[in-house]
């Protein structure tokens, strides 16, 4: 286990005395992607799982079962169900449900049939796969994990899924920072996955295009930085190349933030 949060050092030191398998590394805050890459650099285990400090593993035996499934099926990635804990209430938010009720032994799924880039914490990854294809997190402050997941699942081709709940996302206590760096990095992550998916994964491509509008529109329209303008221009070019028309939000953004106003 590797823990990378610096604010809990005293507790970690106590835990480390009881369990020598726990390691912790201090690093100046530079985003979650940088911290996770540091963990990958030092990790020695055969499989990798990720858990943010404010979330939790849910089923106690999920990791054990997922490791066994990887070995039994000779497959480098195993997925699971997930849920969210919001204000003390558990909610089923799992994207795997589209495949119906899974048998106890699980099923294999091709990434071409999945085509989704959220919930990377619900997967267990072969360390060898990540190193072989040099799959690492983008050093963004937000949206650093979807490119990681897409590259990992694409490299694997197929993954196994078990009807266990590995990850529980605690929601509602976070204070979301809608600042310039966060929305710019979000759009960079979307751009990266659009570029990766435009030829191979059309369903994922459309999910990403739709997400720009329904998930990020307010933050985009409220930020008039040149860096965001450049990234939106790149998104517009990718969309135009694939559809023949302009990305709607790009024109709205230009009109709101970059059209000279008559006095």
C-alpha positions as CSV (number, residue, x, y, z in Angstrom):
1,X,0.0,0.0,0.0
2,X,1.2,3.5,-0.8
3,X,-0.3,6.6,0.7
4,X,0.5,10.0,-0.8
5,X,-1.5,12.5,1.3
6,X,0.7,14.7,3.4
7,X,-1.9,15.9,5.9
8,X,-2.2,12.5,7.6
9,X,1.5,11.9,8.3
10,X,1.1,11.3,12.0
11,X,-1.6,8.7,11.5
12,X,0.4,7.0,8.8
13,X,3.5,6.8,10.9
14,X,1.5,5.0,13.6
15,X,0.0,2.6,11.0
16,X,3.4,1.9,9.5
17,X,4.7,0.7,12.8
18,X,1.9,-1.8,12.9
19,X,2.2,-2.8,9.3
20,X,5.5,-2.6,7.5
21,X,3.8,-3.0,4.1
22,X,2.6,0.6,4.3
23,X,4.8,3.2,2.7
24,X,4.2,6.9,2.4
25,X,5.9,9.5,0.3
26,X,5.7,13.3,0.7
27,X,5.4,15.6,-2.3
28,X,4.6,19.2,-2.8
29,X,1.0,19.6,-4.1
30,X,1.0,19.4,-7.9
31,X,-2.2,17.6,-8.5
32,X,-3.5,14.1,-8.0
33,X,-1.9,12.8,-11.3
34,X,1.6,13.7,-10.1
35,X,1.1,12.0,-6.8
36,X,-0.3,8.8,-8.4
37,X,2.7,8.8,-10.8
38,X,5.0,8.9,-7.8
39,X,3.2,6.0,-6.3
40,X,3.6,4.0,-9.6
41,X,7.3,4.8,-9.6
42,X,7.8,3.2,-6.2
43,X,5.2,0.5,-6.4
44,X,6.5,-3.1,-6.4
45,X,3.3,-5.1,-6.3
46,X,2.0,-7.2,-9.2
47,X,-1.3,-5.3,-9.3
48,X,-2.2,-1.7,-8.7
49,X,-5.4,-0.2,-7.2
50,X,-6.1,3.4,-6.4
51,X,-8.0,4.9,-3.5
52,X,-8.3,8.7,-2.7
53,X,-8.0,9.7,0.9
54,X,-11.7,10.7,1.2
55,X,-13.1,7.5,-0.4
56,X,-13.1,3.9,0.7
57,X,-12.9,0.3,-0.4
58,X,-16.4,-1.2,0.0
59,X,-16.4,-5.0,-0.1
60,X,-13.7,-6.3,2.1
61,X,-12.8,-9.2,-0.2
62,X,-13.1,-7.3,-3.5
63,X,-9.4,-6.9,-4.2
64,X,-8.7,-10.5,-3.4
65,X,-11.4,-11.7,-5.7
66,X,-10.3,-9.3,-8.5
67,X,-6.7,-10.4,-8.3
68,X,-7.8,-14.1,-8.5
69,X,-10.0,-13.3,-11.5
70,X,-7.0,-11.6,-13.3
71,X,-4.8,-14.7,-12.7
72,X,-7.5,-17.3,-13.5
73,X,-8.6,-15.6,-16.7
74,X,-5.1,-14.4,-17.7
75,X,-6.3,-10.9,-18.2
76,X,-4.5,-7.7,-17.0
77,X,-7.4,-5.6,-15.8
78,X,-10.4,-6.4,-13.6
79,X,-13.4,-4.1,-13.1
80,X,-16.1,-4.0,-10.5
81,X,-19.3,-2.3,-9.5
82,X,-19.2,1.0,-7.7
83,X,-21.4,3.1,-5.5
84,X,-21.5,6.6,-4.0
85,X,-22.1,7.7,-0.4
86,X,-23.8,11.1,-0.4
87,X,-24.9,12.6,2.9
88,X,-25.0,9.2,4.5
89,X,-27.0,7.6,1.7
90,X,-25.6,4.9,-0.5
91,X,-26.4,5.3,-4.2
92,X,-25.8,2.8,-7.0
93,X,-24.1,4.8,-9.8
94,X,-22.5,1.9,-11.6
95,X,-21.9,2.1,-15.4
96,X,-21.3,-1.7,-15.5
97,X,-25.0,-2.3,-14.9
98,X,-25.5,-1.9,-18.7
99,X,-24.2,-5.4,-19.0
100,X,-27.0,-6.8,-16.9
101,X,-26.7,-9.0,-13.7
102,X,-23.2,-10.5,-13.7
103,X,-22.6,-14.1,-12.8
104,X,-20.5,-14.8,-9.7
105,X,-17.5,-15.6,-11.8
106,X,-17.9,-12.4,-13.8
107,X,-17.5,-11.8,-17.5
108,X,-15.0,-10.5,-20.1
109,X,-15.8,-7.2,-21.8
110,X,-14.0,-5.7,-24.8
111,X,-13.2,-2.1,-24.4
112,X,-14.9,-1.4,-27.8
113,X,-18.1,-2.6,-26.2
114,X,-17.6,-0.4,-23.1
115,X,-16.2,2.9,-24.3
116,X,-16.4,5.0,-21.1
117,X,-13.7,7.0,-19.4
118,X,-14.9,7.6,-15.8
119,X,-14.5,5.6,-12.6
120,X,-10.9,4.5,-12.9
121,X,-10.9,3.6,-9.2
122,X,-13.3,0.7,-9.9
123,X,-10.5,-1.2,-11.7
124,X,-7.5,-3.3,-10.7
125,X,-4.5,-3.0,-13.1
126,X,-1.6,-5.2,-13.9
127,X,1.6,-3.3,-12.9
128,X,3.3,-5.0,-15.9
129,X,0.7,-3.7,-18.3
130,X,1.1,-0.1,-17.1
131,X,4.9,-0.2,-17.3
132,X,5.0,-2.0,-20.7
133,X,2.9,0.7,-22.3
134,X,4.2,3.5,-20.0
135,X,0.6,4.3,-19.0
136,X,0.7,7.2,-16.5
137,X,-1.6,10.0,-15.3
138,X,-1.6,13.4,-17.0
139,X,-0.2,16.0,-14.7
140,X,-3.4,18.0,-14.7
141,X,-5.2,19.4,-11.6
142,X,-8.5,17.9,-13.0
143,X,-9.5,15.2,-15.5
144,X,-6.1,13.6,-15.1
145,X,-7.6,10.1,-14.6
146,X,-9.9,9.6,-17.7
147,X,-7.0,9.5,-20.2
148,X,-5.2,7.0,-17.9
149,X,-8.2,4.7,-17.9
150,X,-8.8,4.9,-21.6
151,X,-5.1,4.1,-22.4
152,X,-5.1,1.2,-19.9
153,X,-8.3,-0.4,-21.2
154,X,-7.2,0.1,-24.8
155,X,-3.9,-1.5,-24.2
156,X,-5.6,-4.4,-22.5
157,X,-8.2,-4.8,-25.2
158,X,-10.5,-6.8,-22.9
159,X,-11.0,-6.6,-19.1
160,X,-12.8,-8.9,-16.7
161,X,-15.7,-7.6,-14.4
162,X,-16.8,-9.2,-11.2
163,X,-20.1,-8.5,-9.3
164,X,-18.2,-7.0,-6.3
165,X,-18.1,-3.4,-5.2
166,X,-14.4,-2.2,-4.9
167,X,-14.7,1.5,-4.7
168,X,-17.2,3.8,-2.8
169,X,-17.0,7.4,-3.7
170,X,-17.8,9.8,-0.9
171,X,-19.7,12.7,-2.4
172,X,-21.1,16.0,-1.0
173,X,-18.3,17.1,1.3
174,X,-15.9,18.3,-1.4
175,X,-15.6,22.0,-2.2
176,X,-15.3,22.1,-6.0
177,X,-12.9,24.8,-7.1
178,X,-14.2,26.4,-10.3
179,X,-11.0,28.3,-11.1
180,X,-9.2,28.9,-14.3
181,X,-6.6,26.2,-14.0
182,X,-9.2,23.5,-13.2
183,X,-11.5,24.1,-16.2
184,X,-8.5,24.5,-18.5
185,X,-7.1,21.2,-17.3
186,X,-10.5,19.5,-17.7
187,X,-10.7,20.6,-21.3
188,X,-7.2,19.4,-21.9
189,X,-8.2,16.0,-20.6
190,X,-11.3,15.9,-22.8
191,X,-9.1,17.0,-25.7
192,X,-6.7,14.1,-25.1
193,X,-9.4,11.5,-25.0
194,X,-11.1,13.0,-28.1
195,X,-7.8,12.7,-30.0
196,X,-7.4,9.1,-28.8
197,X,-11.0,8.1,-29.6
198,X,-11.8,9.9,-32.8
199,X,-10.7,7.0,-35.1
200,X,-11.3,3.9,-32.9
201,X,-14.1,4.7,-30.4
202,X,-16.9,6.7,-31.9
203,X,-19.3,6.1,-29.0
204,X,-16.7,7.5,-26.5
205,X,-16.0,10.4,-28.8
206,X,-19.7,11.4,-28.7
207,X,-19.9,11.0,-24.9
208,X,-17.0,13.4,-24.6
209,X,-18.6,16.0,-26.9
210,X,-21.9,15.8,-25.1
211,X,-20.1,16.1,-21.7
212,X,-18.4,19.4,-22.7
213,X,-21.9,21.0,-22.8
214,X,-23.8,19.4,-20.0
215,X,-21.0,19.1,-17.4
216,X,-18.7,22.0,-18.1
217,X,-20.6,24.7,-19.9
218,X,-21.1,27.0,-17.0
219,X,-17.4,26.9,-16.0
220,X,-16.3,27.4,-19.6
221,X,-18.5,30.5,-20.1
222,X,-17.3,32.1,-16.8
223,X,-13.6,31.9,-17.7
224,X,-12.2,34.2,-20.4
225,X,-8.5,33.3,-20.3
226,X,-6.4,33.0,-23.5
227,X,-5.3,29.5,-22.4
228,X,-8.9,28.3,-22.3
229,X,-9.6,30.0,-25.7
230,X,-6.7,28.0,-27.2
231,X,-7.9,24.7,-25.8
232,X,-11.4,25.3,-26.9
233,X,-10.1,26.1,-30.4
234,X,-8.4,22.7,-30.4
235,X,-11.6,21.0,-29.4
236,X,-13.5,22.9,-32.1
237,X,-11.0,21.7,-34.7
238,X,-11.2,18.1,-33.6
239,X,-15.0,18.3,-33.7
240,X,-15.1,20.0,-37.1
241,X,-12.7,17.5,-38.5
242,X,-15.1,14.7,-37.5
243,X,-18.5,16.3,-38.1
244,X,-17.9,19.1,-40.7
245,X,-19.5,21.7,-38.4
246,X,-18.4,24.0,-35.6
247,X,-18.6,22.9,-31.9
248,X,-21.6,24.9,-30.7
249,X,-20.1,26.0,-27.4
250,X,-17.1,27.4,-29.2
251,X,-19.2,30.0,-31.0
252,X,-21.1,30.8,-27.8
253,X,-17.9,31.3,-25.9
254,X,-16.4,33.6,-28.5
255,X,-19.5,35.7,-28.6
256,X,-19.7,36.0,-24.9
257,X,-16.1,36.5,-24.0
258,X,-14.2,37.6,-27.1
259,X,-16.6,39.8,-29.1
260,X,-15.8,43.5,-28.8
261,X,-18.6,45.3,-27.1
262,X,-19.9,48.6,-28.5
263,X,-20.1,51.4,-26.0
